[in-house]
Amino acid sequence: MHLDTIGKWFKPYIKKLGLPISIRHTNSTLMIANNVDIATVSARLGHASINTIIKYYMHPLEKNMRKSAYVLQDLLVGKK
């Protein structure tokens, strides 16, 4: 397999999903989105501090934006 083969497939696929283009960013975003704790994400990426993850790798995801809207709705108007 040619070295560029994965990249040619990966970039359009990830862009279509609305995820960051870099494999590193996608890796961290997917871990965070699936409730992997920040300390573990930081360690897997080789960072000495979790602040790097928070500053550079945490992105608001659509599903979390929707979830936060429902949480606020439930708090303001009560659960149905």
PDB file of N, CA, C and O in Angstrom:
ATOM      1  N   MET A   1       0.848  -1.168   0.000  1.00  0.00           N
ATOM      2  CA  MET A   1       0.000   0.000   0.000  1.00  0.00           C
ATOM      3  C   MET A   1       0.901   1.241   0.000  1.00  0.00           C
ATOM      4  O   MET A   1       1.893   1.297   0.726  1.00  0.00           O
ATOM      5  N   HIS A   2       0.555   2.202  -0.796  1.00  0.00           N
ATOM      6  CA  HIS A   2       1.308   3.449  -0.853  1.00  0.00           C
ATOM      7  C   HIS A   2       1.028   4.269   0.402  1.00  0.00           C
ATOM      8  O   HIS A   2      -0.080   4.234   0.937  1.00  0.00           O
ATOM      9  N   LEU A   3       2.025   4.999   0.865  1.00  0.00           N
ATOM     10  CA  LEU A   3       1.928   5.795   2.084  1.00  0.00           C
ATOM     11  C   LEU A   3       0.772   6.792   2.051  1.00  0.00           C
ATOM     12  O   LEU A   3       0.159   7.046   3.088  1.00  0.00           O
ATOM     13  N   ASP A   4       0.464   7.353   0.907  1.00  0.00           N
ATOM     14  CA  ASP A   4      -0.598   8.362   0.796  1.00  0.00           C
ATOM     15  C   ASP A   4      -2.002   7.775   0.729  1.00  0.00           C
ATOM     16  O   ASP A   4      -2.977   8.520   0.823  1.00  0.00           O
ATOM     17  N   THR A   5      -2.130   6.475   0.572  1.00  0.00           N
ATOM     18  CA  THR A   5      -3.443   5.850   0.392  1.00  0.00           C
ATOM     19  C   THR A   5      -4.380   6.138   1.570  1.00  0.00           C
ATOM     20  O   THR A   5      -5.529   6.529   1.363  1.00  0.00           O
ATOM     21  N   ILE A   6      -3.909   5.951   2.773  1.00  0.00           N
ATOM     22  CA  ILE A   6      -4.752   6.189   3.954  1.00  0.00           C
ATOM     23  C   ILE A   6      -5.136   7.655   4.048  1.00  0.00           C
ATOM     24  O   ILE A   6      -6.291   7.983   4.320  1.00  0.00           O
ATOM     25  N   GLY A   7      -4.172   8.535   3.824  1.00  0.00           N
ATOM     26  CA  GLY A   7      -4.458   9.969   3.898  1.00  0.00           C
ATOM     27  C   GLY A   7      -5.495  10.416   2.886  1.00  0.00           C
ATOM     28  O   GLY A   7      -6.347  11.252   3.189  1.00  0.00           O
ATOM     29  N   LYS A   8      -5.426   9.863   1.686  1.00  0.00           N
ATOM     30  CA  LYS A   8      -6.400  10.225   0.642  1.00  0.00           C
ATOM     31  C   LYS A   8      -7.807   9.768   1.007  1.00  0.00           C
ATOM     32  O   LYS A   8      -8.782  10.429   0.652  1.00  0.00           O
ATOM     33  N   TRP A   9      -7.921   8.658   1.703  1.00  0.00           N
ATOM     34  CA  TRP A   9      -9.228   8.178   2.150  1.00  0.00           C
ATOM     35  C   TRP A   9      -9.660   8.914   3.412  1.00  0.00           C
ATOM     36  O   TRP A   9     -10.819   9.310   3.544  1.00  0.00           O
ATOM     37  N   PHE A  10      -8.726   9.094   4.333  1.00  0.00           N
ATOM     38  CA  PHE A  10      -9.027   9.614   5.662  1.00  0.00           C
ATOM     39  C   PHE A  10      -9.535  11.050   5.638  1.00  0.00           C
ATOM     40  O   PHE A  10     -10.547  11.358   6.269  1.00  0.00           O
ATOM     41  N   LYS A  11      -8.849  11.928   4.923  1.00  0.00           N
ATOM     42  CA  LYS A  11      -9.205  13.350   4.964  1.00  0.00           C
ATOM     43  C   LYS A  11     -10.635  13.632   4.498  1.00  0.00           C
ATOM     44  O   LYS A  11     -11.359  14.327   5.212  1.00  0.00           O
ATOM     45  N   PRO A  12     -11.077  13.138   3.356  1.00  0.00           N
ATOM     46  CA  PRO A  12     -12.461  13.402   2.950  1.00  0.00           C
ATOM     47  C   PRO A  12     -13.489  12.768   3.904  1.00  0.00           C
ATOM     48  O   PRO A  12     -14.538  13.354   4.172  1.00  0.00           O
ATOM     49  N   TYR A  13     -13.179  11.581   4.405  1.00  0.00           N
ATOM     50  CA  TYR A  13     -14.090  10.888   5.308  1.00  0.00           C
ATOM     51  C   TYR A  13     -14.253  11.679   6.602  1.00  0.00           C
ATOM     52  O   TYR A  13     -15.377  11.884   7.061  1.00  0.00           O
ATOM     53  N   ILE A  14     -13.164  12.120   7.185  1.00  0.00           N
ATOM     54  CA  ILE A  14     -13.197  12.868   8.438  1.00  0.00           C
ATOM     55  C   ILE A  14     -13.858  14.225   8.231  1.00  0.00           C
ATOM     56  O   ILE A  14     -14.618  14.687   9.083  1.00  0.00           O
ATOM     57  N   LYS A  15     -13.570  14.860   7.103  1.00  0.00           N
ATOM     58  CA  LYS A  15     -14.200  16.156   6.798  1.00  0.00           C
ATOM     59  C   LYS A  15     -15.714  16.003   6.695  1.00  0.00           C
ATOM     60  O   LYS A  15     -16.465  16.852   7.174  1.00  0.00           O
ATOM     61  N   LYS A  16     -16.154  14.922   6.069  1.00  0.00           N
ATOM     62  CA  LYS A  16     -17.583  14.658   5.931  1.00  0.00           C
ATOM     63  C   LYS A  16     -18.254  14.494   7.296  1.00  0.00           C
ATOM     64  O   LYS A  16     -19.410  14.880   7.474  1.00  0.00           O
ATOM     65  N   LEU A  17     -17.526  13.921   8.256  1.00  0.00           N
ATOM     66  CA  LEU A  17     -18.054  13.737   9.610  1.00  0.00           C
ATOM     67  C   LEU A  17     -17.971  15.003  10.438  1.00  0.00           C
ATOM     68  O   LEU A  17     -18.525  15.057  11.536  1.00  0.00           O
ATOM     69  N   GLY A  18     -17.291  16.021   9.935  1.00  0.00           N
ATOM     70  CA  GLY A  18     -17.155  17.268  10.669  1.00  0.00           C
ATOM     71  C   GLY A  18     -16.113  17.221  11.771  1.00  0.00           C
ATOM     72  O   GLY A  18     -16.166  18.001  12.722  1.00  0.00           O
ATOM     73  N   LEU A  19     -15.163  16.301  11.640  1.00  0.00           N
ATOM     74  CA  LEU A  19     -14.099  16.176  12.633  1.00  0.00           C
ATOM     75  C   LEU A  19     -12.847  16.891  12.147  1.00  0.00           C
ATOM     76  O   LEU A  19     -12.704  17.160  10.954  1.00  0.00           O
ATOM     77  N   PRO A  20     -11.934  17.202  13.078  1.00  0.00           N
ATOM     78  CA  PRO A  20     -10.680  17.840  12.665  1.00  0.00           C
ATOM     79  C   PRO A  20      -9.920  16.940  11.691  1.00  0.00           C
ATOM     80  O   PRO A  20      -9.960  15.715  11.811  1.00  0.00           O
ATOM     81  N   ILE A  21      -9.233  17.547  10.732  1.00  0.00           N
ATOM     82  CA  ILE A  21      -8.559  16.807   9.669  1.00  0.00           C
ATOM     83  C   ILE A  21      -7.353  16.021  10.163  1.00  0.00           C
ATOM     84  O   ILE A  21      -7.087  14.941   9.635  1.00  0.00           O
ATOM     85  N   SER A  22      -6.615  16.511  11.149  1.00  0.00           N
ATOM     86  CA  SER A  22      -5.406  15.799  11.560  1.00  0.00           C
ATOM     87  C   SER A  22      -5.767  14.520  12.320  1.00  0.00           C
ATOM     88  O   SER A  22      -6.728  14.482  13.087  1.00  0.00           O
ATOM     89  N   ILE A  23      -4.979  13.488  12.088  1.00  0.00           N
ATOM     90  CA  ILE A  23      -5.219  12.215  12.770  1.00  0.00           C
ATOM     91  C   ILE A  23      -5.111  12.397  14.279  1.00  0.00           C
ATOM     92  O   ILE A  23      -5.879  11.809  15.039  1.00  0.00           O
ATOM     93  N   ARG A  24      -4.160  13.210  14.703  1.00  0.00           N
ATOM     94  CA  ARG A  24      -3.963  13.466  16.135  1.00  0.00           C
ATOM     95  C   ARG A  24      -5.192  14.142  16.747  1.00  0.00           C
ATOM     96  O   ARG A  24      -5.666  13.743  17.810  1.00  0.00           O
ATOM     97  N   HIS A  25      -5.696  15.163  16.068  1.00  0.00           N
ATOM     98  CA  HIS A  25      -6.890  15.854  16.562  1.00  0.00           C
ATOM     99  C   HIS A  25      -8.106  14.929  16.531  1.00  0.00           C
ATOM    100  O   HIS A  25      -8.903  14.913  17.469  1.00  0.00           O
ATOM    101  N   THR A  26      -8.243  14.166  15.460  1.00  0.00           N
ATOM    102  CA  THR A  26      -9.370  13.243  15.363  1.00  0.00           C
ATOM    103  C   THR A  26      -9.311  12.201  16.469  1.00  0.00           C
ATOM    104  O   THR A  26     -10.330  11.895  17.089  1.00  0.00           O
ATOM    105  N   ASN A  27      -8.130  11.656  16.720  1.00  0.00           N
ATOM    106  CA  ASN A  27      -7.934  10.674  17.776  1.00  0.00           C
ATOM    107  C   ASN A  27      -8.387  11.240  19.116  1.00  0.00           C
ATOM    108  O   ASN A  27      -9.168  10.608  19.828  1.00  0.00           O
ATOM    109  N   SER A  28      -7.903  12.419  19.456  1.00  0.00           N
ATOM    110  CA  SER A  28      -8.261  13.004  20.750  1.00  0.00           C
ATOM    111  C   SER A  28      -9.743  13.378  20.803  1.00  0.00           C
ATOM    112  O   SER A  28     -10.395  13.167  21.826  1.00  0.00           O
ATOM    113  N   THR A  29     -10.278  13.926  19.720  1.00  0.00           N
ATOM    114  CA  THR A  29     -11.690  14.308  19.686  1.00  0.00           C
ATOM    115  C   THR A  29     -12.598  13.095  19.870  1.00  0.00           C
ATOM    116  O   THR A  29     -13.571  13.151  20.622  1.00  0.00           O
ATOM    117  N   LEU A  30     -12.279  12.000  19.181  1.00  0.00           N
ATOM    118  CA  LEU A  30     -13.101  10.795  19.310  1.00  0.00           C
ATOM    119  C   LEU A  30     -13.008  10.197  20.713  1.00  0.00           C
ATOM    120  O   LEU A  30     -14.009   9.719  21.248  1.00  0.00           O
ATOM    121  N   MET A  31     -11.824  10.219  21.311  1.00  0.00           N
ATOM    122  CA  MET A  31     -11.698   9.710  22.681  1.00  0.00           C
ATOM    123  C   MET A  31     -12.514  10.562  23.646  1.00  0.00           C
ATOM    124  O   MET A  31     -13.248  10.032  24.479  1.00  0.00           O
ATOM    125  N   ILE A  32     -12.386  11.888  23.533  1.00  0.00           N
ATOM    126  CA  ILE A  32     -13.128  12.790  24.412  1.00  0.00           C
ATOM    127  C   ILE A  32     -14.629  12.620  24.200  1.00  0.00           C
ATOM    128  O   ILE A  32     -15.393  12.601  25.165  1.00  0.00           O
ATOM    129  N   ALA A  33     -15.054  12.496  22.951  1.00  0.00           N
ATOM    130  CA  ALA A  33     -16.476  12.334  22.635  1.00  0.00           C
ATOM    131  C   ALA A  33     -17.044  11.040  23.196  1.00  0.00           C
ATOM    132  O   ALA A  33     -18.250  10.928  23.415  1.00  0.00           O
ATOM    133  N   ASN A  34     -16.176  10.064  23.429  1.00  0.00           N
ATOM    134  CA  ASN A  34     -16.623   8.784  23.968  1.00  0.00           C
ATOM    135  C   ASN A  34     -16.254   8.618  25.437  1.00  0.00           C
ATOM    136  O   ASN A  34     -16.065   7.507  25.934  1.00  0.00           O
ATOM    137  N   ASN A  35     -16.156   9.765  26.119  1.00  0.00           N
ATOM    138  CA  ASN A  35     -15.999   9.832  27.574  1.00  0.00           C
ATOM    139  C   ASN A  35     -14.705   9.253  28.117  1.00  0.00           C
ATOM    140  O   ASN A  35     -14.658   8.812  29.266  1.00  0.00           O
ATOM    141  N   VAL A  36     -13.641   9.248  27.299  1.00  0.00           N
ATOM    142  CA  VAL A  36     -12.327   8.900  27.836  1.00  0.00           C
ATOM    143  C   VAL A  36     -11.857  10.124  28.618  1.00  0.00           C
ATOM    144  O   VAL A  36     -11.928  11.249  28.124  1.00  0.00           O
ATOM    145  N   ASP A  37     -11.380   9.900  29.834  1.00  0.00           N
ATOM    146  CA  ASP A  37     -11.000  11.044  30.672  1.00  0.00           C
ATOM    147  C   ASP A  37      -9.807  11.791  30.081  1.00  0.00           C
ATOM    148  O   ASP A  37      -8.975  11.216  29.378  1.00  0.00           O
ATOM    149  N   ILE A  38      -9.747  13.080  30.383  1.00  0.00           N
ATOM    150  CA  ILE A  38      -8.738  13.973  29.815  1.00  0.00           C
ATOM    151  C   ILE A  38      -7.323  13.523  30.163  1.00  0.00           C
ATOM    152  O   ILE A  38      -6.422  13.632  29.332  1.00  0.00           O
ATOM    153  N   ALA A  39      -7.113  13.018  31.377  1.00  0.00           N
ATOM    154  CA  ALA A  39      -5.780  12.566  31.776  1.00  0.00           C
ATOM    155  C   ALA A  39      -5.307  11.420  30.881  1.00  0.00           C
ATOM    156  O   ALA A  39      -4.132  11.370  30.515  1.00  0.00           O
ATOM    157  N   THR A  40      -6.195  10.511  30.528  1.00  0.00           N
ATOM    158  CA  THR A  40      -5.839   9.393  29.659  1.00  0.00           C
ATOM    159  C   THR A  40      -5.551   9.878  28.249  1.00  0.00           C
ATOM    160  O   THR A  40      -4.578   9.448  27.630  1.00  0.00           O
ATOM    161  N   VAL A  41      -6.386  10.767  27.737  1.00  0.00           N
ATOM    162  CA  VAL A  41      -6.153  11.328  26.402  1.00  0.00           C
ATOM    163  C   VAL A  41      -4.790  12.019  26.372  1.00  0.00           C
ATOM    164  O   VAL A  41      -4.013  11.840  25.435  1.00  0.00           O
ATOM    165  N   SER A  42      -4.514  12.800  27.395  1.00  0.00           N
ATOM    166  CA  SER A  42      -3.246  13.508  27.489  1.00  0.00           C
ATOM    167  C   SER A  42      -2.062  12.543  27.484  1.00  0.00           C
ATOM    168  O   SER A  42      -1.076  12.759  26.780  1.00  0.00           O
ATOM    169  N   ALA A  43      -2.169  11.489  28.268  1.00  0.00           N
ATOM    170  CA  ALA A  43      -1.092  10.494  28.346  1.00  0.00           C
ATOM    171  C   ALA A  43      -0.898   9.781  27.004  1.00  0.00           C
ATOM    172  O   ALA A  43       0.236   9.559  26.582  1.00  0.00           O
ATOM    173  N   ARG A  44      -1.993   9.424  26.337  1.00  0.00           N
ATOM    174  CA  ARG A  44      -1.891   8.724  25.048  1.00  0.00           C
ATOM    175  C   ARG A  44      -1.220   9.585  23.985  1.00  0.00           C
ATOM    176  O   ARG A  44      -0.526   9.075  23.105  1.00  0.00           O
ATOM    177  N   LEU A  45      -1.436  10.905  24.075  1.00  0.00           N
ATOM    178  CA  LEU A  45      -0.827  11.804  23.099  1.00  0.00           C
ATOM    179  C   LEU A  45       0.564  12.266  23.535  1.00  0.00           C
ATOM    180  O   LEU A  45       1.245  12.980  22.799  1.00  0.00           O
ATOM    181  N   GLY A  46       0.982  11.858  24.734  1.00  0.00           N
ATOM    182  CA  GLY A  46       2.328  12.169  25.200  1.00  0.00           C
ATOM    183  C   GLY A  46       2.505  13.557  25.777  1.00  0.00           C
ATOM    184  O   GLY A  46       3.614  14.090  25.781  1.00  0.00           O
ATOM    185  N   HIS A  47       1.426  14.151  26.264  1.00  0.00           N
ATOM    186  CA  HIS A  47       1.519  15.486  26.852  1.00  0.00           C
ATOM    187  C   HIS A  47       1.786  15.390  28.350  1.00  0.00           C
ATOM    188  O   HIS A  47       1.277  14.496  29.026  1.00  0.00           O
ATOM    189  N   ALA A  48       2.581  16.311  28.852  1.00  0.00           N
ATOM    190  CA  ALA A  48       2.891  16.344  30.277  1.00  0.00           C
ATOM    191  C   ALA A  48       1.746  16.969  31.076  1.00  0.00           C
ATOM    192  O   ALA A  48       1.629  16.739  32.280  1.00  0.00           O
ATOM    193  N   SER A  49       0.922  17.742  30.423  1.00  0.00           N
ATOM    194  CA  SER A  49      -0.146  18.459  31.120  1.00  0.00           C
ATOM    195  C   SER A  49      -1.475  18.275  30.392  1.00  0.00           C
ATOM    196  O   SER A  49      -1.526  18.245  29.163  1.00  0.00           O
ATOM    197  N   ILE A  50      -2.542  18.154  31.169  1.00  0.00           N
ATOM    198  CA  ILE A  50      -3.868  18.058  30.551  1.00  0.00           C
ATOM    199  C   ILE A  50      -4.283  19.389  29.937  1.00  0.00           C
ATOM    200  O   ILE A  50      -5.193  19.429  29.109  1.00  0.00           O
ATOM    201  N   ASN A  51      -3.634  20.470  30.329  1.00  0.00           N
ATOM    202  CA  ASN A  51      -3.979  21.783  29.777  1.00  0.00           C
ATOM    203  C   ASN A  51      -3.774  21.840  28.271  1.00  0.00           C
ATOM    204  O   ASN A  51      -4.498  22.554  27.578  1.00  0.00           O
ATOM    205  N   THR A  52      -2.809  21.106  27.758  1.00  0.00           N
ATOM    206  CA  THR A  52      -2.579  21.066  26.311  1.00  0.00           C
ATOM    207  C   THR A  52      -3.791  20.470  25.608  1.00  0.00           C
ATOM    208  O   THR A  52      -4.224  20.972  24.570  1.00  0.00           O
ATOM    209  N   ILE A  53      -4.334  19.400  26.175  1.00  0.00           N
ATOM    210  CA  ILE A  53      -5.527  18.772  25.592  1.00  0.00           C
ATOM    211  C   ILE A  53      -6.685  19.759  25.606  1.00  0.00           C
ATOM    212  O   ILE A  53      -7.378  19.929  24.603  1.00  0.00           O
ATOM    213  N   ILE A  54      -6.888  20.401  26.735  1.00  0.00           N
ATOM    214  CA  ILE A  54      -7.998  21.344  26.866  1.00  0.00           C
ATOM    215  C   ILE A  54      -7.835  22.512  25.894  1.00  0.00           C
ATOM    216  O   ILE A  54      -8.807  22.946  25.277  1.00  0.00           O
ATOM    217  N   LYS A  55      -6.631  23.011  25.758  1.00  0.00           N
ATOM    218  CA  LYS A  55      -6.386  24.188  24.915  1.00  0.00           C
ATOM    219  C   LYS A  55      -6.466  23.876  23.421  1.00  0.00           C
ATOM    220  O   LYS A  55      -7.035  24.657  22.658  1.00  0.00           O
ATOM    221  N   TYR A  56      -5.903  22.745  22.997  1.00  0.00           N
ATOM    222  CA  TYR A  56      -5.764  22.488  21.566  1.00  0.00           C
ATOM    223  C   TYR A  56      -6.665  21.393  20.989  1.00  0.00           C
ATOM    224  O   TYR A  56      -6.921  21.388  19.785  1.00  0.00           O
ATOM    225  N   TYR A  57      -7.139  20.487  21.802  1.00  0.00           N
ATOM    226  CA  TYR A  57      -7.812  19.314  21.256  1.00  0.00           C
ATOM    227  C   TYR A  57      -9.288  19.184  21.592  1.00  0.00           C
ATOM    228  O   TYR A  57      -9.982  18.373  20.978  1.00  0.00           O
ATOM    229  N   MET A  58      -9.782  19.948  22.536  1.00  0.00           N
ATOM    230  CA  MET A  58     -11.201  19.832  22.864  1.00  0.00           C
ATOM    231  C   MET A  58     -12.000  20.747  21.949  1.00  0.00           C
ATOM    232  O   MET A  58     -11.734  21.946  21.864  1.00  0.00           O
ATOM    233  N   HIS A  59     -12.985  20.168  21.266  1.00  0.00           N
ATOM    234  CA  HIS A  59     -13.823  20.910  20.338  1.00  0.00           C
ATOM    235  C   HIS A  59     -15.274  20.611  20.679  1.00  0.00           C
ATOM    236  O   HIS A  59     -15.607  19.482  21.039  1.00  0.00           O
ATOM    237  N   PRO A  60     -16.142  21.613  20.568  1.00  0.00           N
ATOM    238  CA  PRO A  60     -17.550  21.301  20.775  1.00  0.00           C
ATOM    239  C   PRO A  60     -18.048  20.404  19.649  1.00  0.00           C
ATOM    240  O   PRO A  60     -17.861  20.713  18.472  1.00  0.00           O
ATOM    241  N   LEU A  61     -18.678  19.302  20.009  1.00  0.00           N
ATOM    242  CA  LEU A  61     -19.213  18.375  19.023  1.00  0.00           C
ATOM    243  C   LEU A  61     -20.716  18.567  18.917  1.00  0.00           C
ATOM    244  O   LEU A  61     -21.380  18.905  19.896  1.00  0.00           O
ATOM    245  N   GLU A  62     -21.241  18.349  17.729  1.00  0.00           N
ATOM    246  CA  GLU A  62     -22.666  18.560  17.476  1.00  0.00           C
ATOM    247  C   GLU A  62     -23.537  17.795  18.458  1.00  0.00           C
ATOM    248  O   GLU A  62     -24.496  18.350  18.995  1.00  0.00           O
ATOM    249  N   LYS A  63     -23.215  16.515  18.703  1.00  0.00           N
ATOM    250  CA  LYS A  63     -24.061  15.724  19.602  1.00  0.00           C
ATOM    251  C   LYS A  63     -24.037  16.287  21.017  1.00  0.00           C
ATOM    252  O   LYS A  63     -25.044  16.230  21.723  1.00  0.00           O
ATOM    253  N   ASN A  64     -22.892  16.832  21.440  1.00  0.00           N
ATOM    254  CA  ASN A  64     -22.819  17.425  22.769  1.00  0.00           C
ATOM    255  C   ASN A  64     -23.541  18.756  22.829  1.00  0.00           C
ATOM    256  O   ASN A  64     -24.107  19.113  23.862  1.00  0.00           O
ATOM    257  N   MET A  65     -23.526  19.499  21.719  1.00  0.00           N
ATOM    258  CA  MET A  65     -24.263  20.762  21.673  1.00  0.00           C
ATOM    259  C   MET A  65     -25.763  20.494  21.810  1.00  0.00           C
ATOM    260  O   MET A  65     -26.459  21.202  22.538  1.00  0.00           O
ATOM    261  N   ARG A  66     -26.260  19.466  21.107  1.00  0.00           N
ATOM    262  CA  ARG A  66     -27.676  19.095  21.227  1.00  0.00           C
ATOM    263  C   ARG A  66     -27.998  18.643  22.639  1.00  0.00           C
ATOM    264  O   ARG A  66     -29.003  19.051  23.222  1.00  0.00           O
ATOM    265  N   LYS A  67     -27.131  17.795  23.184  1.00  0.00           N
ATOM    266  CA  LYS A  67     -27.342  17.275  24.533  1.00  0.00           C
ATOM    267  C   LYS A  67     -27.399  18.419  25.549  1.00  0.00           C
ATOM    268  O   LYS A  67     -28.245  18.417  26.444  1.00  0.00           O
ATOM    269  N   SER A  68     -26.501  19.389  25.410  1.00  0.00           N
ATOM    270  CA  SER A  68     -26.498  20.510  26.352  1.00  0.00           C
ATOM    271  C   SER A  68     -27.786  21.327  26.244  1.00  0.00           C
ATOM    272  O   SER A  68     -28.286  21.838  27.246  1.00  0.00           O
ATOM    273  N   ALA A  69     -28.322  21.449  25.027  1.00  0.00           N
ATOM    274  CA  ALA A  69     -29.590  22.167  24.851  1.00  0.00           C
ATOM    275  C   ALA A  69     -30.733  21.428  25.547  1.00  0.00           C
ATOM    276  O   ALA A  69     -31.585  22.053  26.179  1.00  0.00           O
ATOM    277  N   TYR A  70     -30.751  20.098  25.430  1.00  0.00           N
ATOM    278  CA  TYR A  70     -31.788  19.315  26.097  1.00  0.00           C
ATOM    279  C   TYR A  70     -31.650  19.362  27.616  1.00  0.00           C
ATOM    280  O   TYR A  70     -32.654  19.407  28.327  1.00  0.00           O
ATOM    281  N   VAL A  71     -30.440  19.351  28.109  1.00  0.00           N
ATOM    282  CA  VAL A  71     -30.216  19.445  29.556  1.00  0.00           C
ATOM    283  C   VAL A  71     -30.759  20.771  30.060  1.00  0.00           C
ATOM    284  O   VAL A  71     -31.474  20.810  31.062  1.00  0.00           O
ATOM    285  N   LEU A  72     -30.427  21.858  29.375  1.00  0.00           N
ATOM    286  CA  LEU A  72     -30.913  23.171  29.778  1.00  0.00           C
ATOM    287  C   LEU A  72     -32.439  23.237  29.695  1.00  0.00           C
ATOM    288  O   LEU A  72     -33.090  23.778  30.589  1.00  0.00           O
ATOM    289  N   GLN A  73     -32.998  22.692  28.635  1.00  0.00           N
ATOM    290  CA  GLN A  73     -34.451  22.655  28.488  1.00  0.00           C
ATOM    291  C   GLN A  73     -35.094  21.917  29.653  1.00  0.00           C
ATOM    292  O   GLN A  73     -36.074  22.391  30.227  1.00  0.00           O
ATOM    293  N   ASP A  74     -34.552  20.768  30.001  1.00  0.00           N
ATOM    294  CA  ASP A  74     -35.094  19.985  31.108  1.00  0.00           C
ATOM    295  C   ASP A  74     -35.007  20.747  32.431  1.00  0.00           C
ATOM    296  O   ASP A  74     -35.907  20.659  33.267  1.00  0.00           O
ATOM    297  N   LEU A  75     -33.934  21.483  32.612  1.00  0.00           N
ATOM    298  CA  LEU A  75     -33.782  22.259  33.844  1.00  0.00           C
ATOM    299  C   LEU A  75     -34.774  23.418  33.908  1.00  0.00           C
ATOM    300  O   LEU A  75     -35.315  23.726  34.970  1.00  0.00           O
ATOM    301  N   LEU A  76     -35.007  24.054  32.766  1.00  0.00           N
ATOM    302  CA  LEU A  76     -35.876  25.236  32.738  1.00  0.00           C
ATOM    303  C   LEU A  76     -37.357  24.902  32.715  1.00  0.00           C
ATOM    304  O   LEU A  76     -38.151  25.580  33.367  1.00  0.00           O
ATOM    305  N   VAL A  77     -37.741  23.876  31.981  1.00  0.00           N
ATOM    306  CA  VAL A  77     -39.170  23.584  31.831  1.00  0.00           C
ATOM    307  C   VAL A  77     -39.568  22.240  32.437  1.00  0.00           C
ATOM    308  O   VAL A  77     -40.748  21.887  32.442  1.00  0.00           O
ATOM    309  N   GLY A  78     -38.624  21.514  32.930  1.00  0.00           N
ATOM    310  CA  GLY A  78     -38.920  20.216  33.530  1.00  0.00           C
ATOM    311  C   GLY A  78     -38.891  19.109  32.502  1.00  0.00           C
ATOM    312  O   GLY A  78     -39.135  19.326  31.315  1.00  0.00           O
ATOM    313  N   LYS A  79     -38.590  17.922  32.982  1.00  0.00           N
ATOM    314  CA  LYS A  79     -38.561  16.746  32.100  1.00  0.00           C
ATOM    315  C   LYS A  79     -39.961  16.342  31.740  1.00  0.00           C
ATOM    316  O   LYS A  79     -40.894  16.502  32.528  1.00  0.00           O
ATOM    317  N   LYS A  80     -40.106  15.808  30.528  1.00  0.00           N
ATOM    318  CA  LYS A  80     -41.420  15.346  30.061  1.00  0.00           C
ATOM    319  C   LYS A  80     -41.587  13.890  30.321  1.00  0.00           C
ATOM    320  O   LYS A  80     -42.629  13.320  29.997  1.00  0.00           O
TER     321      LYS A  80
END
